[in-house]
Amino acid sequence: MYTRKQNSYSAALNLLWLILILGNVAPLYAQPVKIGVFNVDVTPPVGTPVAYAVARSVMDPLSARGVVILSNEKPVVLCAVDWIGIANEGLEIWQKQLAKAANTTTDRVSVHALHQHDGVHCDFTMARIMSEYGIADPPFDTLFQLAAIQRVADAVSMAVAAAEPVTHVGFGEAKVEKVASNRRIQGEDGKVKIIRWSRTTDPEAIAAPEGLIDPWLKCVSFWNREKPVAVMTYYATHPQSYYGKGDVTCEFVGIARNDRESKTQVPHIHFNGAGGDVTAGKYNDGSEAMRPVLAVRMEQAMAEAWRQTQKTALAEKDISWKNMEVRLPLGKNIVEQQLRDTLASKTASRPDLLAASEKLAWYQRSVAGQKVNISSLRLGKVWLLNLPGELFVDYQLTAQKMRKNDHVCTAAYEEYGPGYIGTKESYSQGGYETSGIVSGVDPGVEKLIKKAMKKVLK
């Protein structure tokens, strides 16, 4: 016969076993990682300014699309926009509005342009400078841009509310055939001999080798068990086939993305990598016929990367966000008085006025101590690296070497203010990208950015 003491002991032992069992089982039913997806039309109306002209037609719509990652940390927002660039106070407002919508902080919001040349340029600092100098027809429709940002913020809020569980992350990659080529063709002396523009008809430029590129398109996908929830692709190149007349388009990269999304019925976000010195020039003569050809080549690589995708389980412990704020060194050619003299000139050309106002905006932000945010999101063995400006492809290839056993996907064009960001060596080689005031930084930028890359990829 059991005594009361024995019954108490038995009950306590049973309770202990129950606690141990529940302790082991509980993680299986823990709150999963979630992802919210958003996609907003940010097409400028006909008659409003785009990068190099006034919009005269819309060939295909522009979008701002992305994801919100929800875990046991603060939410992370990743957004790709079919605009040419988002800079200075423009980027600041994007980050603030999206952070508020996702209930997170601005350092955990990464907004990138895809850099289509018939897209919108968003820079409220530059717009204010042009207004101060009375420069006619500024290439901005501020009211449209603010309204577009608010629509995206509203969509982010809805994405958070409708977020789906994520159990697995997928990764695949494939080579893109006959799209990218390095634009800086060097002579025997190591100096830039030929610039291979996005559209090229020069036989010597076409015949030259592809040069330094990253031919691999990388594909990251999010899964709720067997159901794909979203896919993100990364590839480094200027996305232009032909442009400059005001015919708004998401270009061949956006067309390929949209076609994939239509075929798979999976939300698709595409990011432009570090392609500041990479174009389609070797394979693109600027004819209208080449745009769909380039789009098909991109889509084929997207489809192959999808087929090569391998899934791994994803839990909260597999996710981490790292960032480092860096003050980029102002280029020695960015001289305030010279810029102001150009803006005050009655004879300066319109391209010179635009360039001077753009770089004065960057100058003002720089001397005020503005920093750029360099960040990464780790998803197990997949790393999503976020970098500023029209970055040279060397940075992307270096990032991959920093984590040889993992998968590093690079998105550039986050802070458009500095323009081109070359390597230290490139500033002594000549060429368009590192000449005059085209680049807003000096050669010391390479050391600073690569140090920050190493930190956030650690």
Helices and strands as residue ranges (DSSP letters): H 4-25, G 26-29, E 33-41, E 57-58, E 63-70, E 76-81, E 85-86, H 88-102, G 106-108, E 109-113, E 121-122, H 124-132, H 142-161, E 164-166, E 168-175, E 181-182, E 184-186, E 192-195, H 203-207, E 216-224, E 227-235, E 247-248, H 251-264, E 268-272, E 278-279, G 281-283, H 290-307, E 310-313, G 316-318, E 319-326, H 336-344, H 350-367, E 372-379, E 382-386, E 390-391, H 393-402, E 407-411, E 420-421, G 425-428, G 432-434, H 445-456
